[in-house]
């Protein structure tokens, strides 16, 4: 069973920031891929579980993802092909 991690301090959504990945030396650059979805649920855990199920469902539409490089540059990638 997945472990639930919860922050002790809840921050307002207006201060929510996603940091770029660290700079790493390697054969390929490191990217941070961000998947955002709004979903109704009774608890944060239930919301996470529902999204995880959607991500695995082959009938779900491919998502639009934001990809950050180590310099903080964002590229939006629409995998739906629309």
PEHU-V927372 format. One record per residue. N is the residue number from 1. RES is the residue in three letters. OMEGA is omega in radians with two decimals (999 if undefined). Layout:
# PEHU-V927372
n = {N N}
res = {RES RES}
omega = {OMEGA OMEGA}
This chain:
# PEHU-V927372
n = {1 2 3 4 5 6 7 8 9 10 11 12 13 14 15 16 17 18 19 20 21 22 23 24 25 26 27 28 29 30 31 32 33 34 35 36 37 38 39 40 41 42 43 44 45 46 47 48 49 50 51 52 53 54 55 56 57 58 59 60 61 62 63 64 65 66 67 68 69 70 71 72 73 74 75 76 77 78 79 80 81 82}
res = {UNK UNK UNK UNK UNK UNK UNK UNK UNK UNK UNK UNK UNK UNK UNK UNK UNK UNK UNK UNK UNK UNK UNK UNK UNK UNK UNK UNK UNK UNK UNK UNK UNK UNK UNK UNK UNK UNK UNK UNK UNK UNK UNK UNK UNK UNK UNK UNK UNK UNK UNK UNK UNK UNK UNK UNK UNK UNK UNK UNK UNK UNK UNK UNK UNK UNK UNK UNK UNK UNK UNK UNK UNK UNK UNK UNK UNK UNK UNK UNK UNK UNK}
omega = {-3.11 3.11 3.13 3.11 -3.12 3.09 3.09 -3.10 3.10 -3.14 3.05 -3.08 3.14 3.12 -3.13 3.13 3.08 -3.12 3.04 3.11 3.10 3.05 3.14 3.03 3.14 -3.09 -3.14 3.10 3.09 3.13 3.00 -3.11 -3.05 3.12 -3.14 3.11 3.04 -3.09 3.09 3.11 3.13 -3.08 3.05 3.13 3.13 3.09 3.13 -3.14 3.13 3.12 3.11 3.10 3.13 -3.13 -3.11 -3.06 -3.13 3.12 3.13 3.08 3.04 -3.03 2.91 -3.05 2.98 -3.10 3.13 3.01 -3.05 3.09 -3.14 3.10 -3.10 3.03 3.08 -3.10 3.12 -3.10 -3.10 3.13 -3.14 999}
